Amino acid sequence: MNDHFLDVREVCRRLSLSKPDVVLAAIRARELRAFNVSSPGRKRPTWRIRESDFEAFLESRSVRTSPAIQPRRRAKSDPKITRYF
């Protein structure tokens, strides 16, 4: 597998975010798949995200448009019937 890896800063840049909070929250919620590449003794994780996982995340968050809904047509009323409502 020859996939390119992104760090949190690069993901923020691509999403036009100034702070990494949104990206880190998505990683913690397991919405965005990431790998911790830091040393086992370090307290802070160093996250790497596969570019394919990032694109899958974007696809899962995209809004899908539905086909245009046709307006309902009123039934033709009988002139002998008086409508009150």
Secondary structure, 3 states (H helix, E strand, C coil): CCCCEEEHHHHHHHHCCCCCHHHHHHHHCCCCCCEECCCCCCCCCCEEEEHHHHHHHHHHHCCCCCCCCCCCCCCCCCCCCCCCC
